Amino acid sequence: MRTDITVIGGGTAGLVAAIACAEAGAAVTLHEAHGSLGGRGRATAAPYVAHEGPHVFYCDGPHWTWLAERGLTGRPVRPSARDLLRVSFVRDGRRTLRPPAGFLRMITVGRSRTAPVDEDFHGWAARHFGEEAARAAAHAIAVVTYDADTGRLSAAFVWELVRRVFAPGVPTVRWVAGGWQAVVDRLAARARQLGVRIELSSRIAALPDSPTIVATELPAARALLGDASLRWESGHCVLLDLAVPRGARDRFLAFDLDAGGFHESYSMQDPAIAPPGMSLFQLDMPVRGGERPADARQRLERFAELTVPGWHDRAVWRRKGTARGRTGALDLPGLTWRDRPAIGRGDGVFLAGDMVAAPGMRGEIAINSAVRAAAGAVRAAGVTGRGTVGAA
């Protein structure tokens, strides 16, 4: 069977790349080393459908447009008005409904400011909004960075995330029924519909002769390509998924302004992913430099007591996890997304994933880089078929 383009990796990036290539008329073979597709977009099996990675989208970027144009976003869901009000912050070890006043000023009247690339976020934010606001913002946005010292990162990088996540007015966050797993399933179905040959449990040890998109984590790409330069800064955190009987004091969202922890319900916006009467949550806590993950987990469990009171005795299902070096790209001062490992590697080889040279956060980077990689691979393969690769 003819193969114009080979895709290595069946996560979100690999599936998007395969679809984009096939839409342009290429014959595509996708190899996935595991027995199932999805990568970090996978979720656990019912009755508690907990996600391996992110479970929301933001609709203000090209990644969303690409998905929406193909009908791949699925049905949107949202929490009830009552649950949506269950948002709190943790300050000085206590739960509160309000963040520091300086943080509120930052995300309202101060959001028109422009942050520099070559300065760290804490220094820049403290100068403009005060020390307390700078620390609070860095810890609040750790939900995106998974980094215990987000203040050390590029001010421009962090400030863009803060403005997107905490934007006043019409929010751009989107929850879709079934989360990323449902999107992965639709991506896989679309790929197969277009004729993409998907080989599961297929580990590739050497690059094939055809133009190739490597859509794996950077360490795997580094080994496959023999390229030691394929490295980038990423986060380190511990995770906890919990299922408990629904309780009146449980929170929908909680931002830990002391240490960067984050808490969110899966089920208040999507009740179908847990049995009736049950609530499903995921919490994460960044691991500090030099800290043992076990100590970070203790801090996470104390945080959980504030957001899901009595969870130790109430939990009917739980799952622990650790994520290191697989939480998306982080830009240090002086660096931007353009400085990350380039998508085009030469000789018909292209990279896609959440830590390469494309804009966005985490899964957005994966989608945007996959579409760009597909455009390069189609050109390299000399495919003249149904059309061009759609933009992202």
Secondary structure, DSSP 8 states (H G I E B T S, - for coil): ---SEEEE--BHHHHHHHHHHHHTT--EEEE-SSSSSBGGG-B--TTS--BSS---EESSSHHHHHHHHTT-S--EE---HHHHT-EEEEETTEEES---HHHHHHHTTTTT----SSSBHHHHHHHHH-HHHHHHHHHHTHHHH--TTGGGSBHHHHHHHHHHHT-SSS--EEEETTHHHHHHHHHHHHHHHTT-EEESS----S--SS-EEE-S-HHHHHHHHT-TT------EEEEEEEEEE--TT--SEEEETTT--EEEESTTT-GGGS-TTEEEEEEEEE--TT--HHHHHHHHHHHHHHHSTTHHHH-SEEEEEEEES-S-----TT--GGGS--SEEETTEEE-STTSS--SSTHHHHHHHHHHHHHHHHHHHT--SS------
